[in-house]
Amino acid sequence: MEIILNRELLSDALQNINSVVDKSSTKPILSNFVMRTLEGEKSKVEFSSTDYELSLVEKIDAEVKETGSICVNAKKVFDIVKELRDDKVYIRSTEQLWIHITCGSSELRLPSVEVGLYPQTVLEELPESLKISVEDFKSCIDMTLFAAMTNESRRNLMGVCLSLTSDQKTRWISTDGHRLAQVVMPVKEQVFSEGKEVIIPRKALTEVRRTADIFGKIVNISFDSRVMQFSGGDITYKTRLIEGKFPNCDPIIPKDNNLEISVNRESFVNSLRIVSSISMEKLRPVKIIFSHGLLRLESEKADYGEVVDEIEAGYEGENFQIGFNSRYLLDVLGVIESDEILLNCKNSMSPTIIKSPRDESFISVIMPLRVEW
Amino acid sequence: MEIILNRELLSDALQNINSVVDKSSTKPILSNFVMRTLEGEKSKVEFSSTDYELSLVEKIDAEVKETGSICVNAKKVFDIVKELRDDKVYIRSTEQLWIHITCGSSELRLPSVEVGLYPQTVLEELPESLKISVEDFKSCIDMTLFAAMTNESRRNLMGVCLSLTSDQKTRWISTDGHRLAQVVMPVKEQVFSEGKEVIIPRKALTEVRRTADIFGKIVNISFDSRVMQFSGGDITYKTRLIEGKFPNCDPIIPKDNNLEISVNRESFVNSLRIVSSISMEKLRPVKIIFSHGLLRLESEKADYGEVVDEIEAGYEGENFQIGFNSRYLLDVLGVIESDEILLNCKNSMSPTIIKSPRDESFISVIMPLRVEW
């Protein structure tokens, strides 16, 4: 193989490739990636990497002098390419599996691996599909991923569940058993069987979200029950889906929460940060006391001290108090964009809804915490 | 005690205080700091912290309502004060060792410790002294600290040695046995016994350097054989000095290196980074081959690959080659500010001088590495 690449394009592509590459040293072959020329294509090459779960296939502009393919350590190539300065990078492979990279006055020789040893990513034609604007897609991920489970104890919760609502909008939902986040989003085009649902794993969504802008304006999502592909422009991510059934969350979303509190988001965030700053616990419990026009936040009364804070709030009901993990509140307040937010409560034992007053498409539910102080 | 402080001043002061506070949990008392009112002073309070080696005493503007002193956890107070938003912070202590902090609508209650249990920092009148501009002082630290030893095997090398040259300039010198850095700097005023030398520990110089701008324009250094104080404005650092004798470095600085190579600093840095990027070793050995007008850098020839690079250089002597740890070269190239740098070599076994062509006050010496490739 012999190709000429633009250094900046190469560096950007390698950055994406590297974030998919397996960082653990348990499967050394997965520290590599594959670079290959395409049949009948003289102006693009294809890069691909995989960690078995998530794969990336990316085409970048290149001048192909001689066709072929190589499999080489992703981090090493990236570390070196980052330092190069000249515009053009020449890559050439020899029969002895050595790769030669030349850029300006710099010359490198790197060992490579038989391409056949690396797991190949095959892009597929999949039966179900969606077209969604990249901006909407980013929101759907941002508004749900924070509530997905992070530990392995319930694998079916370690992602975001995608399904269709009865009025043909996409529904993105996540929960870790203590909280839930849901976005309902209409999409441009869809072929999506009614009643079907799939669970997209965290890692895929995190990666795809990070690089979403390179999809262009629209991302094409296609899937079946096993895998999902995200494509746009010259880039395609393919991920395995999480097997298992996502719990039915509808019964958890309260319908009769009749206490409504509106509060300035920034003040609420600030107040939560002050009150939770003293806590030694990871989830930082906080008690919130609602009274007419006022919201009072209290930390636990502990040996290491205590904090209280008050902020104005739009509330006209009876006084009542409720406990939360402030981490959960801060997570959801971090993704809502409006100046004001709404809390819908029923009582101190029932799940509370947190949402934006002007955006009905998003809803978040947090289970309260029993506070004994 | 009852005082009112400006939040921003308090936050800045706490940041400095916190970086002196001992982070290890072996001596819990050292996680605290002391805040005290001063006799006959109603508009300043004094903060102090120490890790036994390094202490900080800082005065900040305050409105003193009631005199007294408190000793409280530094990190906890800092974490909370960072989040506060109102301008004025009220701090009040009770007889039960509870501290009350109020800011806007936020109220905190924190436990404190008997002030008497905390090691007190006493500022002293010391016999020797220097006055140096803050800019010069920062240079002296930057140009030497990188070459000081980082591990404990030779404690006397874990700092910068300060002494006086025969023409009454200060001499700052550091070495880790593999390299050496020396700055000679005239100072504004000095009371410095001839022949005296002191070794200032790394931690003190790192901290003082980081916060040097708050000294104002001039820093006053005073010392004896045990301790050194750095003061300016309302802030004083006091550090123990390293006991022991600093080696005589004069014999190490070569006098008869007759090969002179000038090279563009940025190109050299870039080239070193390219060539060293492939190495698996921490110090990243590199071979440099000098020939007429050219400098060729080569990495080790290893199973994991190899890199070579070439850059232009001003050199007219015979071809010769020499090995270095590229980490050491990059460290010194990182502190020299001129566009061109000079290398003065003798042969591939002798120490090499690296310096700026226009600044005679700084000199760095690096021991070569035997390269067998």
Chai-1 contact restraints between the chains, C-beta under 6 A:
chainA,res_idxA,chainB,res_idxB,connection_type,confidence,min_distance_angstrom,max_distance_angstrom,comment,restraint_id
A,D79,B,S277,contact,1.0,0.0,6.0,A-B,restraint_1
A,I80,B,S277,contact,1.0,0.0,6.0,A-B,restraint_2
A,E83,B,R273,contact,1.0,0.0,6.0,A-B,restraint_3
A,E83,B,I274,contact,1.0,0.0,6.0,A-B,restraint_4
A,E83,B,S277,contact,1.0,0.0,6.0,A-B,restraint_5
A,R85,B,N270,contact,1.0,0.0,6.0,A-B,restraint_6
A,S105,B,D309,contact,1.0,0.0,6.0,A-B,restraint_7
A,S105,B,E310,contact,1.0,0.0,6.0,A-B,restraint_8
A,S106,B,I274,contact,1.0,0.0,6.0,A-B,restraint_9
A,S106,B,D309,contact,1.0,0.0,6.0,A-B,restraint_10
A,E107,B,V308,contact,1.0,0.0,6.0,A-B,restraint_11
A,L108,B,V307,contact,1.0,0.0,6.0,A-B,restraint_12
A,R109,B,G305,contact,1.0,0.0,6.0,A-B,restraint_13
A,R109,B,E306,contact,1.0,0.0,6.0,A-B,restraint_14
A,L110,B,G305,contact,1.0,0.0,6.0,A-B,restraint_15
A,P111,B,G305,contact,1.0,0.0,6.0,A-B,restraint_16
A,N270,B,R85,contact,1.0,0.0,6.0,A-B,restraint_17
A,R273,B,E83,contact,1.0,0.0,6.0,A-B,restraint_18
A,I274,B,E83,contact,1.0,0.0,6.0,A-B,restraint_19
A,I274,B,S106,contact,1.0,0.0,6.0,A-B,restraint_20
A,S277,B,D79,contact,1.0,0.0,6.0,A-B,restraint_21
A,S277,B,I80,contact,1.0,0.0,6.0,A-B,restraint_22
A,S277,B,E83,contact,1.0,0.0,6.0,A-B,restraint_23
A,G305,B,R109,contact,1.0,0.0,6.0,A-B,restraint_24
A,G305,B,L110,contact,1.0,0.0,6.0,A-B,restraint_25
A,G305,B,P111,contact,1.0,0.0,6.0,A-B,restraint_26
A,E306,B,R109,contact,1.0,0.0,6.0,A-B,restraint_27
A,V307,B,L108,contact,1.0,0.0,6.0,A-B,restraint_28
A,V308,B,E107,contact,1.0,0.0,6.0,A-B,restraint_29
A,D309,B,S105,contact,1.0,0.0,6.0,A-B,restraint_30
A,D309,B,S106,contact,1.0,0.0,6.0,A-B,restraint_31
A,E310,B,S105,contact,1.0,0.0,6.0,A-B,restraint_32
